[in-house]
Amino acid sequence: MASILFRGVQARPFLLYPSALFGRKSGVLYCTIKGTQTHTAAPENKQPQLKVSPQTKAKVLDKISQDYEAIIGIETHVQLSTLTKAFCSCPYNYGSQPNTCICPICMGLPGTLPVLNSKVIEFAVKVGLALNSKLSLNSKFDRKQYFYPDLPKGYQISQFDIPIASGGYVDLDLPVEFGGGHRRFGITRVHMEEDAGKLLHSGNGSYSQEITFSLYSVDLNRAGVPLLEIVSEPDMRSGIEASEYAAELQRLVRYLGVSNGNMQEGSLRCDVNVSVRPIGQLEFGTKVEIKNLNSFSAMNRAIDFEISRQVSLHSQGQSDQIVQETRLWEEGGQKTVTMRKKEGLSDYRYFPEPDLPEVILTEDYVGSIRSSLPELPELKRRRYEKMGLSMQDVLFLANDVNVAGFFDATIGKGADVKLAANWIMGDIAAYMKNEKLSINEIKLTPQELAELIASIKGGTISGKIGKEILFELIAKGGTVKGLIEEKDLVQASYFTLFTYCYFKCIYIEQNLY
């Protein structure tokens, strides 16, 4: 029976027809969740993004911080870059045609059983170690039960009371333009789970759960894709701290190679919890969850708006209007709007997953993974600092694992540290930005950049000629020596010029007399 259903779905992706379901020519399909309150967003004309100067924004936030304190925590979902899904052998490729990466297991058909992908465990242990967390040598999976059209089984395989890792912290450096400084933010837990499918919304961008169209699609390609949920402690106090924390997690998973961390593809999704309280109050205020944060910049702006909104309600004596809910960030209006009332843990009715055994880690297994960890962003930044680089240089070079690798390889060939940093951050970075290329896609090699720097420093060629050679090396490749000889670009030394002029004068004098 399951195979017959599966063949039917393969032939025709999930399409929900309200008219067919209710026998009407024009039907309305309502997707409701128990205990939730929905907000219907009316179609709106796209408005230009409101521009607020950093100075004005800083003044407002400074005034707020005198009387109130923001409490911010983040739940980050990291999509793991495994070849197959968490509990079946289906591949997952972002951008694939709907319902082409599915099987009876990730569709939740009756009679199917999950089989855990061992790579998920390995990646989870890597992240746990990188976050300085305590690993659970014995953990288990649980069923998180709720109803939504993109959840085919009616529950999500996750971890509840015994996550694979707990505790830990993240160290980071704030950008110089935001005052700089070192920060440490705590980690509550790291747990494994599977992703849900995806609803293919209408083209008007509405987040309404009231669907007024004759056709509505569910894509299950993403269902069953392995995730790590990283829950932070409520240690952040501003939008910039929260966005930098999320950016550090992105750097971390990219350094580890467990995820590409692309927010635009949904590989890194952050749900932010924000509350405010008067300065000196120990109890937390009512928290609000913010979703639809597609960039770190949007996260920063959404949090600062929500802080201002909540403080304004407190100041007007309307703090009772701050309710526990999920709000969406509207980029066009630069504001948060109500999406639904927030569910509590009891709504999910967790219980142990009966179809999966316990996850047991051995000390030898953990030790082998620990020894394979690369140099992580925090250690790399400290090493670059010891080289004498400024914090601005350090943050730029360590931000991208590939740029950091290119820089390390260049100085490994004997290049001057500061000159190598300047070339990479200046002309090379400008070229990559203009051509929309990564450092792995240019033709220039670390060996040739080191050779170019040595040629300029040694006086063989001038800095101006060096730039001309650089752009040719980036675009076409080749060697520094080859280009110098080919174009006859050797710069004459002062001694050579003096000797040439001396003998030229003697020659002219002899011919005159």
N, C-alpha and C positions, 0 to 999 in steps of 0.2 A: 504493500500500500504506500509506504514512504517513498519508494523508488518511482511509483507512478506519479505521486504528487510532485516529486522533484523534477521529473521530466516535463511536467506541465508548466512549472515555474520557469525552467530554463527556456522553454519556447516563448514564454510571455512574462516579462517582469511584473512584479506586484503593481497592479493598478486598481485603485479603489474608485468605484463608480457609484456615487450617491443615488443616481437615478435608477440604477439596476437594483441597488439594495432596498430602496424604499418604494419602487414602482412609480416614481414620479418623473416627469420630464425635466424638471429643474429641482434638484435636491440640495440639501445642505448637510454636510457631514460634520458632526461634532466629535472632536477628540478630547475627552475629559479625563482627568486624573483625580482619584479619590482624595478629598481633603485639600483641593487646590482652588485657587481663585484666579481666573484668567482676566487679562486685559486685552481688549480688542483694539489694535492699533489701526486707525483709519488711514487710508492712503494719503500721503502728503507730498506736496511738491518739494523737490530737493532744494534745500536752502544752502547758501554759501556758508562755509565754516566760519564761525565767529572768531575774530582775531583779538586776543588779549595780550597786551605787552607783558613780558616777564616781570617788569618792574611793578606794574599794577597788581599782577597775580601774587607776587611776593609780599606786597604790602597787605593785601587782604588776608593771606595765610598767616602772616606775622601777627596781625591783630587777633585772628582767631586763636592762635596758639597761646596768647596771653591768658585766656580764660578757659579754654577747652583743650583736651588732648584726644587725638585720634588713635584708635586701636585697630590695627590692620593685620589680617592673616590671609594667607593665600593657599588654595588647593590647586596644585599644578598636575595636569594629566600629560604624561609623556608617552607618545606612541613609539613603541620599540621597533627597530629596523630588523626584525627577523625575516627570514625568507618565507616562512609560512605563519599562519595564524596561531593563536595561543593553544587551541584545543583540537585543531584539525589540520589537514595538509594543504588547505587552500592558500594560494599566494595572495598577496595584496599589493596592488600597484595603484598609487594615487592617480586619478583621472581616467581609470578604466571605465568602459561602458557599464551602466547600471546592471547589477545582478549577473555579472560574468565571473565573479570570484567567489562563488558560493557552493555549498554542498549540504546534504541533509543535516550534518552536525551543526554548522553555524546558522542554519535556518531553523534549528530547534524542532525538527520533525520527530514524531514519536518513535521510540525504540533506538535512538542514536545515543552513543556514549562518548564523552570527551576524553582525549588523551593529551596530557600536558606536554608542551614543547619545552625541552630541556634548556633551550637557549634563553627562554624567558627567565628561568631561575638564574642563569649565569649573569644576564644583564642586570637583574634585580640586585644580586650580590655586589656587582661592580658599583652600582649607584649607591647602595648602602654604605660600602666602604669609603667611597669618595665623599660622602656626606658625614663621615665620622660617626655613623650610627652604630648601635648595638644590634647585631644580627640575631635572629631567632633560629637556633639550630633545629627546632621543631615547630613548624607552622602549618596552617591548614587553609583550605578554601571554604568560603561560605556563599550562600545564595542571598542576594539582595533583591527582594521582590517588589516590583511595581509594574504598572501597566502603561505602555506607550506604544504606538504603532511600529516604531523602529526597533522594538525589543522582542524578537520573535519567540523566545522561550517563555516570556512572561517573568523572567528573573535574569539577573546578571551575576555571573560567577565573579566573586570578589573575595576580599579578606576582611574580617570584622575585628574580632577580639585578639587575634594573634597574628599581627602583620609580620612580614619577613624582616623588617628592620624598624627600630624605634629609637627616638632620641637623635642626637647629632646636631650639627650646626653648619652654616655657610659663612665663610669670610669673604668680604669684598671691599673694594675701594670706590667711593663715590667719585663721579667726574669732577675735575678741577673747577669747571664752570658753575657747579652747584655747591661749591664750598669745600669739596674734597673731604678727606677723612676716611678712617677705617671703620667698618661696621661688622658685627657678628650677629646673625639671626639664627634662632633655634629651629630645629626640625622636630616635629611631633612624631611622625611616623612615615614609613614608606610601605605601600602594599601593592600587590599585583591584582589586576583585574582584566576583564575583556571589555572591548568597546561595544557600543550599540551600533545599529545601522544609521541611516541618514534619511530624513524626509526631504524630498525634492520640492522646495517651496516654489510658489508662483513667482513670476518675474517682477512683481511690483515691490518686492523687498519687505512685504508686511510680515510681522511676527505674530499675527493674529492666529489663534487656534480655531477660529470660525472660518471654515473653508467654503467659499461660495462659488467654486468652479466645478465643472463636470468631471474633472480628472485630477487625481492626486496620487503621486508615486512614492514608493518606499524602496530605497536602494539598500540592500543588505551586504554589499561588498565589504563595508567596514565592520560589520558584525563579527565579533570574535577576534578582532585584531588586538594583540597584547598591549596593555597599558601599565604604566607605573603611576600611581597617584602619590605625590609628595605633598604632605601637609605641613605647613610651617607653624611655628609658634606665633602668637599675636604680638610680635616684637617690632613691627614697623609702625612709623608714626607719620609718614607723608607719602605722597604719590611718587616722588622720585626715589625714596628708599624702596618702595614696593616694586617699581619697575626695574630698578637695578638688581634687586634680588632675583626677579624673574629672568633678567638677562644673564645673570651669573649661572642660573640653572641651565639655560640654553647653552652657554659656553661649556659647562660641565659635561652635559650629555654628548655634545659634539666632540670634545676632547676624548671621551671614553669610547666613542664610536657606537653608542647604543641607540642613537636616534639622530635624524637630521635636524630636529628642533625647529622646523619651519612653521611659523605661526600661521602663515597664509594657507598652508595645506592642512592645518589642524593637527600637526604633529606635536605641537606644544600649546595646550589650552589652559588658561588660568581663570579660575573663579575667585574673586576677591571678596573677603568679608570685611566690612567697615562698620565701626561704631564710634561714637564720641562720648566723652564724659567730662565733667568739670575737673579742672586741675585739683588734685588732692583727693578725689574720690577713688576708693579702692574697687568698687563694683564696676563691672563692665556695663556699658549701655546696650540697648537693643541693636543687634547686628543686622546688617543688610548685605545680601549677596549681590555682586555685580557680574553680569555675563556679557558676551559679545565684545570681548576685548581682543582685537585682531592685531595689535601692535603694542610695543612697550610705551610708545608715545600716547596712544589712546588710553592705556592703563593709567598712566600718570594723570592725564586730564580727567578721566572718569572718577578717580579716587578723590582728587582735589575738589571736583564739583560736589560729590556726595558728602564730603566733610562739610563743605559750606552749606549744603542743604540741611543737613542734620543740625548743625550749630544754629542756623537761622531759626529752625523750629524750636530748639531749646530756648533761644533768646526771646521768642515771642510767646513763651509759655505753652507751646503746643507739642511738647515732647511725646504726648500720647499718640500723636499721628505717626511717629516712627515705629513701624511694625516690622516683625521678622518676615521678610519677603525676598523674592528674587527680582532684581531690576535689570533692565537692559540699557547699555550705553548707546545712545543715538548720536552717531558721528555728525550728521547734518545739523541737528539742533544743539549739539554740545551739551547734552543733559542725559540723566538717567530717567527711565520710565518704568512703571510697574509691569512685571511680566506675570508673576503668580505668587501666591502665598507660599512661604517656605515650608517644606515637609520636615517632620522630626524623624529621629531614628526609629521610633516605634512604627512609623508608617511603612517601613521597609521590611519588617518581620524577618530579620536575619535568622538563618539556621545553617548548621554545617552542611557542606556539599557532600551528599552521599556517594556520588559517582567518581570522586577523586580521592586518592590516598593522601596521607600527610606528606608534607615536604620536609625531608630530613637532610640537613647539611652536616658534613663531616669537617673536622678541623683541617684535614689535608686538602679538601676541596676548596675551602675558604682561603687557605694559605696560598694555593696555586693561583687563584684569581688575584689575591692581593699583590703577589709578586709580578703579575702581568700589567698592573696599572701604569699608565703613562704619567709623565709629569703633569700635574693638574694646574689650572689657571692661577690659583693663589701662590703656589710654589714658584711658578714661572715669573709672576710679577715681582716676587721678592728677589729672585735671582737677577732680573733685569735692573732692579733698583740698586743692587750691589755693584752692577757694572757702571754706575754713575749716570744712568739715564733719568730724565725728568719723569714725573708721574704721568704727564700727558703722553710722553713717548711710550711709557710702560703700558698704559691702558690701551693705546692703539695697537701695539705689537702683539699683546697677549690676548686681544679680543677674538681674533680668528686663529684657530689652531694651524691652519695652512700658512698664514702670514708669519706666525711665530716660528713654524718649521723652516720657512724660507730664510728668515732672519738668522736663526741659529746655524743653518747650513752655510750662510754667507760669512758670518764671523768665524765659523769653523775652518774656512779656507784662508783665514788670516786677515780678513778685512777689518779696518778700524770700526769699532763698535758704533760710535756716534755718527760717522759718515754713512755707514750701512743703514742705520735707522733713518737718517735724513733722506737718503735716496729712496728707500721703500715708502716712507710716509709722504714724500713729496711727489716727484715726477712719476714714479711707478704707480702710486695710489691714484693719482689724477688720471693717468692713462686708463687704468682699470675701470674707474668710475665712468669715464667718458665712453668707453667701448663696452661697458657692462660685462666685464670679464672678471673671473676670479684669478688669483695668483697662480693657480694650477693650469690655467688656460693660456698664459702668455709663453712666448718662446724663450725668454730670458732665463738663464740658469743661475743658481747661486755662485757657481764657479766663475762665470763671466762677469757677474756684478762685482765680485771680489777683485777680479783682474782689472776691471774698469776703474774701480776706486784706487787701486795701486798705481795704475798708469797716470791718473790725474795727480795723485799725491806725489809721485816720483818725478813729475814734470814732463813726462813723455808727451802728453796732450794737455790742452787747456780744459777748464771746466765747461766752456761753451761747446767745444768739440766733443767733450764727453757726453753732453746731453744729446747731440746729434747721433752719436753712436748708440746711446742707450735706446732711443726710440726705434732704431733699426733692429737692434737686438731683441727688443720686446716683440716687434711685429713679425720679423723674419727669421730671427735666430742668427746663428753664426758665432764667430769668436772675435774678441776685441783685437787681438793681434792681426787677424786676417783682414778686418775692416780698416785698421790703421794703415797696413801695407797697401791694400787695394786702392784706398783713396789718398795715399801719400799724405797722411795727417800728422806725421811726427813733428812735434813742436821743437824748434831749434833752441838750444840753451843760450844764455847770455854770453858764455865764453865762445861758443861757435859763431854767434853773430858778430862779436868783437873781432875775432880772427878773420872772418870773411870781409868785414869792412876795412880792416887794416891792409890786407893784401890787395883789395880792390883799389884802395887809395894809391898804393905803390904802383899798381899797374897803370892807373890813369896818369900819375905823375911822370912815369917813364915815357909814355906815349906823347905827352905834351912837350917834353924836352928831348 
